[in-house]
Amino acid sequence: MELFALFFSVMMVNNFILAKFLGLCPFFGVSRDLRSAACMGLAVTFVMTTASAVTWAVNDHVLEPCGVMYLQTMVFILVIATLVQFVEMVIKKVS
């Protein structure tokens, strides 16, 4: 059983190649020209940076004091999805 847990951990959780591939997916989606790839990179960087700050604040000031840490994953997904939609609307408006 311990070998199965180790195998699963290496293949699914700590898989370096899978993590790198998932990180490159936004780039591969728009990599036909340099400008759109750079814009996508900036958008991903903005979303990840802002999502980290917002989710930290929500976690520290709302979830922990209220004792609802079990909602952590759902709140994090909601924050990231909201930011992605916001960035998409800004990009459509600007371009």
N, C-alpha and C positions, 0 to 999 in steps of 0.2 A: 504494500500500500504506500509505503514511503517513496518508493521509486516512481510510482504513478504520480504522486503529488509533485515530486521533483520534475518529472517530465512535463506535466501540465504547466507548472510554473515557468519553466524555460521556454516552452512553445507559445504560451498565450500571454503571460503576464510580463515576463522580463525579456521578451523577444526584441533584440536591438534592431534587427532589420525591419520588422513590422512597424516599430515605432518610427523609424526614419522614413519608411514609405508613407505612413499616414501623415507625417509632417510635410511631405512633399506633394500631397494630393492637390492642395489649392494651387500650387505652382504649375503642376502638370495640366490643370484644367485651362489655363490661360497662357501657356508658354509659347504661343505662336509668334508673338512679337514682344519685344523688350519692354515697351511702355506698359502694356496691360499686365505683364508679369510683375513688373515693379509695383504697379498700383495694387495688385492683389497681395503682394508681399507686405506692403504698407498697411493694407486693410486688415490682414491677419495679425500683424504686429499690434495694431491699434486695438483690435478686439481682444486679444489675449492680455494685453497690458491693462486695459480698462476693466475687463472681466475679473482679473486677479484683484484689483483694488476694490471693486464693488462687492465681490463675493467675500473678501476679507471683512469689509465693513458690515455686511449683512450677517455674516457668521459671528463676528465679535460682538455686535451691538444688538442683534435681534434673536438669532437662534440660540446662542448659549444662555443669555439671561432668561429667556422664556422656557428653556429646557426642552426644546424641540429639535435636537440635533439629528433626529431621524429624518428630517426634511431637508438635510444638507444637500444631498445629490439632486433632488428635485429643484431646489432653489438655484443651485449652480447652473443646471441645464437651462432653466428659465432665464437667468441673467445672460448667459451666452447667446441664447436664441434671440432675445430682445436686442442685444447689441448687434448681432448679425443682420437682423431686419433693419435696424437703424442705419447701419453702414450701407446696406443695399439701397435704401431710399436716398441717402445722400449721394451715392455714386450715380444713380439714375437721374437725379436732379442736376448734378454737375456736368455729366457727360451728354 
